[in-house]
């Protein structure tokens, strides 16, 4: 699923993202609106992950939506 589809369907996908990364707040997901770079940055902040790991988590999440 490409980034445009994620952004376009963000409201539906938001619940799945919240279930996966429960430590992130609703506000983070509201601001992210499908922006994978923003979401990756917030994962780095909250979980202390390196950029590569956060990017992989977002990419893996995107791949599960296919």
For each residue, the residues with C-beta under 8 A, 3 or more apart:
1: 5 6 62 63 65 66
2: 5 6
3: 6 7 34 36 62
4: 7 8
5: 1 2 8 9
6: 1 2 3 9 10 13 34 36 62 65
7: 3 4 10 33 34 35
8: 4 5 34
9: 5 6 12 13 34
10: 6 7 13 14 32 33 34
11: 14
12: 9 15
13: 6 9 10 16 17 34 65
14: 10 11 17 18 29
15: 12 18 19
16: 13 19 20 61 65
17: 13 14 20 21 24 29 39 61
18: 14 15 21 22 24 26 29
19: 15 16 22
20: 16 17 61
21: 17 18 24 43 46 47 57
22: 18 19
23: 46 47
24: 17 18 21 28 29 42 43 46
25: 28 29
26: 18 29 30
27: 30 31
28: 24 25 31 32 39 42
29: 14 17 18 24 25 26 32
30: 26 27 33
31: 27 28 38
32: 10 28 29 35 38 39 42
33: 7 10 30
34: 3 6 7 8 9 10 13
35: 7 32 38 39
36: 3 6 39 40 55 58 59 62
37: 40 41
38: 31 32 35 41 42
39: 17 28 32 35 36 42 43 58
40: 36 37 43 44 51 54 55 57 58
41: 37 38 44 45 54
42: 24 28 32 38 39 45 46
43: 21 24 39 40 46 47 49 54 57 58
44: 40 41 47 48 49 50 51 54
45: 41 42 48
46: 21 23 24 42 43
47: 21 23 43 44 54
48: 44 45
49: 43 44 53 54 57
50: 44 53 54
51: 40 44 54 55
52: 55 56
53: 49 50 56 57
54: 40 41 43 44 47 49 50 51 57 58
55: 36 40 51 52 58 59
56: 52 53 59 60
57: 21 40 43 49 53 54 60 61
58: 36 39 40 43 54 55 61 62
59: 36 55 56 62 63
60: 56 57 63 64
61: 16 17 20 57 58 64 65
62: 1 3 6 36 58 59 65
63: 1 59 60 66
64: 60 61
65: 1 6 13 16 61 62
66: 1 63
